[in-house]
Amino acid sequence: MKVKKNILKEIFFSIFIFLIFFSLIEIIGRFFIFSITKNLDTFAYGFNKNIQINLNHLIKLKVEVINLKKVNDSIQKFKIDNSKQKQEKNIWIFGGSTTKGNICGDNASSWPKELEKLNNKINIKNFSEYGIDSHGSLQIIQKLIINQQILPDVIIWTHKFNEINVIYQGKRTDPNNLKIQEEEYKKRIFYYQIVKIDHLLKSNLIFYKIFKSILISTNRKIERNISKERIHPKLTFNDFKFAAKNFEINTGNVIEFSEKIGVKNFILLSLPSRKDFEKKMSNLFFDHYYNSINNLTKNYSVKFLDLSNNNLFLDNESLLFCDEVHKTRKANIIIARLVNLYIKNALNFIK
């Protein structure tokens, strides 16, 4: 009996020590995130399901804490400018480096900047960031809603090239993973249970999110040193399909947010790239991208402007592109003219 009691004591003591250690690591993780964001909602993560924590780039300390309840509450209070005397129309633009611009030399400019020069009846706010994808811009628009920005008349959504970030070097990173792959996972019951546990841990424990983020980043660096290619040769049809579906879900969420705050004009814009890149990505990602675009235009009241096959970009590529996707000032001026012409024709309140 004494032996059994001693064994039970050791077991309970081991469990107690484990729980103390586990709790300590979680507390340290929460204080680490709080030190970056200075947001007290960090400590409510897991307890309050409205709190989201996005570890966008731990090395660069890019972390976002978003309270979805604050987003939804703010939607009801959004400022709408109904003034009949309003001269300018507000346009919000979201995208990556091809829309942020200023890549190809000191005089490169950006197409949103050139667009504003062409039309004095529009006021542009360019929220694009280098290297960002649709999930990053979803976070930006959530913060804009919380911060009570003036309502935009038009949103232009240019995400495309960076959408393969979620499968970069074959390591998937986006929180839409379970939602996208649910049917596939259910066919493999054991694997599906593992993924559900992984999702549960990520939704409640910050230290687990940090650990997994570090693990994925480390694996990507190892794969990058081995492969030396951004598009890893082991990526499959389903990987690229996953990336496009991820784009579709994120974009659908943004469209729904925009509808709730009263934005009636949402434009999906596909920017051009160099012919060799178009050819390389056509069968890999772009076919899936266009399928997602078709789904979005069917399910929502949005417009689609595709400049990727415009003949103006097929000639004189050396003067228009400084790499596969980034444009010179000359190319940005052409894009601005085409977008300006489109919004004049498609949006009858902007002339």
C-alpha positions in Angstrom: 0.0 0.0 0.0 2.8 2.4 0.9 4.4 1.8 -2.4 1.2 2.6 -4.3 0.7 5.8 -2.2 4.2 6.9 -3.0 3.7 6.3 -6.7 0.4 8.3 -6.6 2.2 11.1 -4.7 4.9 11.2 -7.3 2.4 11.2 -10.1 0.4 14.0 -8.6 3.6 15.9 -7.8 4.8 15.5 -11.4 1.5 16.7 -12.7 1.6 19.7 -10.4 5.1 20.7 -11.4 4.2 20.3 -15.1 1.1 22.6 -14.7 3.2 25.2 -12.8 5.9 25.0 -15.6 3.2 25.1 -18.3 1.5 28.1 -16.7 4.8 30.0 -16.3 5.7 29.6 -19.9 2.2 30.8 -21.0 2.5 33.8 -18.7 5.9 34.7 -20.1 4.5 34.3 -23.6 1.6 36.7 -22.8 3.9 39.3 -21.3 6.2 39.0 -24.4 3.3 39.8 -26.7 2.1 42.6 -24.4 5.6 44.1 -24.5 5.3 44.4 -28.3 1.7 45.5 -28.6 1.0 47.3 -25.3 -2.5 45.8 -25.7 -4.1 44.5 -22.5 -6.4 42.3 -24.6 -3.4 40.0 -24.9 -4.2 38.6 -21.4 -7.8 37.8 -22.4 -6.7 35.6 -25.3 -8.3 32.2 -25.1 -10.7 33.3 -22.5 -12.4 35.8 -24.7 -13.0 34.3 -28.2 -13.3 37.8 -29.7 -9.6 38.4 -29.2 -7.4 37.5 -32.1 -3.6 37.5 -32.0 -1.7 37.5 -35.4 2.0 36.8 -35.3 2.8 38.3 -38.7 6.6 38.4 -38.2 8.1 37.6 -34.9 11.7 38.6 -35.8 10.5 42.1 -36.9 8.1 42.2 -33.9 5.1 42.6 -36.2 2.2 41.3 -34.0 -1.4 42.4 -34.1 -4.0 42.0 -31.3 -7.6 42.6 -32.5 -10.8 42.6 -30.6 -13.6 41.5 -33.0 -16.2 42.8 -30.6 -14.7 46.3 -30.9 -14.7 45.9 -34.7 -18.4 44.9 -34.8 -19.4 47.7 -32.3 -17.5 50.3 -34.3 -19.3 49.3 -37.5 -22.5 50.8 -36.0 -20.8 54.1 -35.2 -18.8 54.6 -38.5 -18.8 58.1 -39.8 -20.6 58.6 -43.0 -20.2 61.8 -44.9 -23.5 62.4 -46.7 -22.7 66.1 -47.5 -24.1 67.0 -50.9 -21.3 69.6 -51.2 -18.6 66.9 -50.9 -16.2 67.4 -53.8 -13.8 64.5 -53.4 -14.5 60.8 -53.2 -12.4 58.8 -50.8 -10.7 55.7 -52.2 -8.9 53.2 -50.0 -6.3 50.9 -51.7 -4.9 47.7 -50.3 -2.1 45.5 -51.7 1.6 44.6 -51.5 4.7 46.1 -52.9 3.4 46.4 -56.4 0.8 48.8 -55.1 3.0 50.4 -52.4 5.4 51.3 -55.2 8.7 53.1 -55.2 10.7 49.8 -55.9 12.3 50.4 -59.3 14.7 53.3 -58.5 14.4 56.7 -57.0 11.9 57.9 -59.6 9.7 54.8 -59.6 6.5 56.3 -57.9 3.4 54.2 -57.5 0.2 53.8 -59.5 -2.0 55.1 -56.7 0.1 58.3 -56.5 -0.1 58.7 -60.3 -3.8 58.1 -60.2 -4.4 60.9 -57.7 -2.5 63.2 -60.1 -4.9 62.4 -62.9 -8.1 63.0 -61.0 -8.7 65.9 -58.7 -12.0 64.5 -57.6 -10.6 61.6 -55.7 -8.7 61.4 -52.4 -6.6 58.3 -52.1 -5.3 56.5 -49.0 -2.9 53.8 -49.9 -2.7 51.2 -47.1 -0.5 48.8 -49.0 2.6 47.4 -47.4 5.7 45.6 -48.7 5.4 41.8 -48.6 1.8 41.9 -47.2 -0.9 39.5 -48.3 -4.7 39.5 -48.0 -4.7 38.3 -44.4 -2.4 41.3 -43.4 -4.7 43.8 -45.1 -7.7 42.2 -43.4 -6.1 43.1 -40.1 -5.5 46.7 -41.3 -9.1 47.2 -42.3 -10.2 45.8 -38.9 -8.0 48.4 -37.1 -9.3 51.2 -39.4 -12.9 50.3 -38.4 -12.0 50.3 -34.7 -10.2 53.7 -35.1 -13.3 55.3 -36.7 -11.9 56.4 -40.0 -14.0 58.3 -42.5 -16.0 56.0 -44.7 -14.4 55.3 -48.1 -16.5 55.6 -51.2 -14.4 53.0 -53.0 -12.1 50.1 -51.9 -9.6 48.8 -54.5 -8.2 45.4 -53.5 -5.0 44.4 -55.4 -3.8 41.3 -53.6 -2.4 38.6 -55.9 1.4 38.0 -56.0 2.0 37.7 -52.3 -0.9 35.2 -51.8 1.5 32.3 -52.1 3.2 33.5 -48.9 0.9 31.1 -46.9 2.5 28.1 -48.7 6.0 29.6 -49.0 8.6 26.8 -49.0 5.8 24.4 -48.5 5.0 25.4 -44.9 1.4 26.5 -44.6 0.8 29.3 -42.0 -2.6 30.8 -42.3 -5.4 30.4 -39.6 -7.8 29.5 -42.4 -6.1 26.1 -42.7 -8.7 24.1 -40.8 -11.6 25.8 -42.5 -10.2 25.2 -46.0 -9.1 21.6 -45.5 -12.0 20.4 -43.3 -13.5 18.0 -45.9 -10.1 16.6 -46.8 -9.1 16.1 -43.1 -12.4 14.4 -42.3 -11.6 11.6 -44.8 -8.5 10.9 -42.6 -10.1 10.8 -39.2 -6.9 10.5 -37.1 -5.2 13.4 -39.0 -8.3 15.5 -38.7 -8.3 15.0 -34.9 -4.6 16.1 -34.8 -5.5 19.2 -36.8 -8.4 20.0 -34.5 -6.1 19.7 -31.4 -3.6 22.0 -33.1 -6.4 24.5 -33.9 -7.6 24.3 -30.3 -4.1 24.9 -28.8 -3.5 27.9 -31.2 -6.8 29.4 -30.3 -6.1 29.4 -26.5 -2.4 29.3 -25.8 0.0 32.1 -26.9 3.1 30.1 -26.1 2.0 27.4 -28.5 1.4 30.0 -31.3 4.9 31.4 -30.7 6.5 28.0 -30.6 4.7 26.9 -33.9 5.6 30.2 -35.6 9.3 29.8 -34.6 9.2 26.2 -35.8 7.7 27.1 -39.2 10.1 30.0 -39.7 13.1 27.8 -38.9 11.9 25.1 -41.3 11.4 27.7 -44.0 14.9 29.0 -43.6 16.3 25.4 -43.9 14.2 24.7 -47.0 15.2 28.0 -48.5 18.9 27.3 -48.1 18.4 23.9 -49.7 16.1 24.9 -52.5 17.2 28.5 -53.2 13.8 29.0 -54.8 10.8 30.9 -53.6 8.5 28.5 -55.4 9.6 25.3 -53.8 9.6 22.4 -56.3 7.7 20.2 -53.9 4.6 22.4 -53.9 1.6 20.6 -55.2 -1.6 21.4 -57.0 -3.4 21.4 -53.7 -0.9 23.8 -52.2 -1.7 26.5 -54.8 -5.4 25.7 -54.5 -5.1 26.2 -50.8 -3.4 29.6 -51.3 -6.1 30.8 -53.6 -8.9 29.6 -51.3 -7.1 31.4 -48.4 -7.2 34.6 -50.6 -10.8 34.0 -51.3 -11.8 33.7 -47.6 -9.8 36.7 -46.5 -11.1 38.8 -49.3 -14.7 37.7 -48.7 -14.3 38.8 -45.0 -13.1 42.2 -46.1 -16.0 42.6 -48.6 -18.4 41.7 -45.8 -16.8 44.3 -43.5 -17.0 46.9 -46.3 -20.7 46.2 -46.9 -21.5 46.6 -43.2 -19.9 50.0 -43.1 -21.7 51.1 -46.2 -19.1 50.9 -48.9 -21.0 50.2 -52.2 -18.0 50.1 -54.6 -15.4 47.3 -54.1 -13.0 46.7 -57.0 -10.8 43.6 -57.3 -7.8 44.6 -59.3 -5.4 42.2 -61.0 -2.1 43.9 -61.8 0.2 42.8 -64.7 3.5 41.0 -64.4 6.3 40.2 -66.8 5.4 37.6 -69.5 7.8 34.9 -68.2 6.3 35.2 -64.7 2.7 35.1 -66.1 3.7 31.9 -68.0 5.3 30.3 -64.9 2.5 31.1 -62.5 -0.4 30.5 -64.9 -0.7 26.8 -64.3 0.6 26.9 -60.7 -1.4 29.7 -59.0 -3.1 32.1 -61.3 -5.7 29.5 -62.6 -6.8 29.0 -58.9 -6.6 32.7 -58.3 -9.1 33.4 -61.2 -11.4 30.6 -59.9 -11.5 32.5 -56.6 -12.1 35.8 -58.4 -15.1 34.1 -60.2 -16.5 32.9 -56.8 -16.1 36.4 -55.3 -17.8 38.2 -58.2 -20.7 35.6 -58.1 -21.2 35.8 -54.3 -20.7 39.5 -53.8 -21.5 42.8 -55.5 -18.0 43.6 -56.5 -16.3 44.6 -59.8 -13.2 43.0 -61.3 -10.6 44.8 -63.4 -7.9 42.6 -65.0 -4.8 44.3 -66.3 -2.7 41.2 -66.4 -3.3 40.5 -70.1 -3.4 44.1 -71.3 -1.4 44.6 -74.5 0.2 47.8 -73.2 2.4 45.7 -70.9 3.4 43.0 -73.4 5.8 45.2 -75.3 8.9 47.1 -74.0 9.0 45.1 -70.8 12.5 46.3 -70.1 11.1 49.8 -69.8 8.1 48.8 -67.7 9.4 46.2 -65.2 12.6 46.1 -63.1 11.9 42.5 -62.1 9.2 39.9 -62.5 6.4 41.9 -60.9 7.5 45.4 -59.9 6.9 48.4 -62.2 8.8 51.4 -63.3 7.2 54.9 -63.1 6.3 54.6 -66.8 4.3 51.4 -66.1 2.7 52.9 -63.0 1.5 55.9 -65.1 -0.1 53.4 -67.6 -1.8 51.5 -64.7 -3.1 54.8 -63.2 -4.6 55.8 -66.6 -6.3 52.5 -67.1 -7.7 52.5 -63.5 -8.8 56.1 -63.9 -10.6 55.3 -67.1 -12.2 52.3 -65.5 -13.6 54.1 -62.4 -14.9 56.9 -64.6 -16.9 54.4 -66.7 -17.8 52.0 -63.9 -18.5 54.5 -61.1 -20.7 57.2 -62.5 -20.2 59.5 -59.5 -16.5 59.9 -60.3 -15.8 61.8 -63.6 
